[in-house]
């Protein structure tokens, strides 16, 4: 009696036949089970007693299906060649755990295969087959939905994106004391259109300001698009070529609409690969503008003398982590190292490196798949040992995905390191030309102005008395009526009673932390309208605020905060000139 096959299994097999091409078939038939890939995989190295992590073992799960249905030997002698079909949704779920949960598609096994088998490529294909029948980790489904519907993988709304760019513009003008230091939006006929990772807007906007500082000092004619700005592409991780094409097409069409001559891609490994290397194929488009990594852009600026740097401003020992997609898949090896030589005094190679470097363990979209986090962090032991051996205090990477992956590894294994990117180091080393402007100011009658915050009530919440006093003094000096709270419960009580116009809120406090206070106020109709500026000394807590199911705060600052920065942001939130 023939075994009944589920609807999803039928569709999986049908689509597998459509996806097979010379590259896929070559990899499916060429494996000789020599074991070279086994020694290359960080999952295997961290789990030596579990053979199910071996790339050849994982590949055989799809290879058996291919042989049973598409290879002539398997159709005739399935028992001889190990051909095996797939029948149930449970079997598809098991396959999902293999291709999503036991591989980051880092391609280290692929470059170590003497037969040229590219396991990562058809592992991605298998992911796409499963996604096409609705079988995928929940995180992959959520991120893909955001990229389809909202236009970026983190669901950042257009108004929040624009507000962040304007905020960074204001801070840059203040830092450089230069009104022309702005972040242009939708400027036509520019030399450079700059695209970014949504993580920069949501969790790390300082990288946007640092890039803007570099572009400004290089005298670049540049802009950022108001829409279609996400250069990341979850289609690379999910195996969904339709999503990959749609996301890439949005960005390409926006650059063409703005008549930009070059698309510069911020530091993101999978963003660079999917935008520059894979996107044109997915989108089916011929691209009429140049595309390059911002790493190459910054290096060119220094070589051409458009910006000057002082490496003695970066003296902390650093090491460099090669992103799998930048290095193994796109050959971006030497440019980051040449840039490091120019902007830091002490940088150390980690071994192995370049194409042989180990994955940060966050690749392949692994950071979105919470169900596989224990396996991911266990396998990260290989990366943790590699980082520790360098003796560096900072690990630099040109990939935002790696920033999150490495941060997790460092926290889990208590390595005591920091993670940075090249844009941060270049911006820190930047030599800003001094302005020599003499302006004759005619004598005018002194005009007494009202304090800018007169009539406003502001609640300051912080468990550190010194900071509480400092913020209160600055706000009172500018005319505000100030209320103070040293803990979360008092903050909620005062907010309900006094209805302040603005609250500055620390996150890390004893008892009821700032995140709980923030959500409680937002969920209470009596306090939901109070404007909130988060001020914290722990930037990594940012996601604990922005991932909550409530309206985001009106402002966000990382400590330390000086008087000018505090006032600039308070005035912006209160919409004061």
Secondary structure, DSSP 8 states (H G I E B T S, - for coil): ------HHHHHHHHHHHHH--HHHHHHHHH----SHHHHH-HHHHH-TT-GGGSHHHHHHHHHHHHHHHTSHHHHH-HHHHT------HHHHHHHHHHHHHS-----HHHHT-TT---HHHHHHHHHHHHHHTT-S-HHHHHHHHHHHHTSSTT---HHHHHHHHHHHHHHHHHHHT-TT----BS-SS-SEEEEB-HHHHHT-THHHHHHHHHHHHTT--EEB-SSS-B---THHHH--HHHHHHHHHHHHHHHHHTT-SEEEE-S-HHHHIIIIIIHHHHHT----SEEEEHHHHHHHHHHTTSS-B-GGG--S-EEEE--HHHHTTT---HHHHHHHHHH-S-EE--SS-GGG----S-TTTGGG-GGGHHHHHHHTHHHHHHHHHH--SEEEES-HHHHHHHHHHHHHTT---EEE-HHHHHHHHB---------------------TTTT-EEEEE-S-HHHHHHHHHHHHHTT-EEEEESSHHHHHHHHHHH--SEEEE-SS-SSS-HHHHHHHHHHSTTTTTSEEEEEES-GGGHHHHHTSSS---SEEEESS--HHHHHHHHHHHTT--
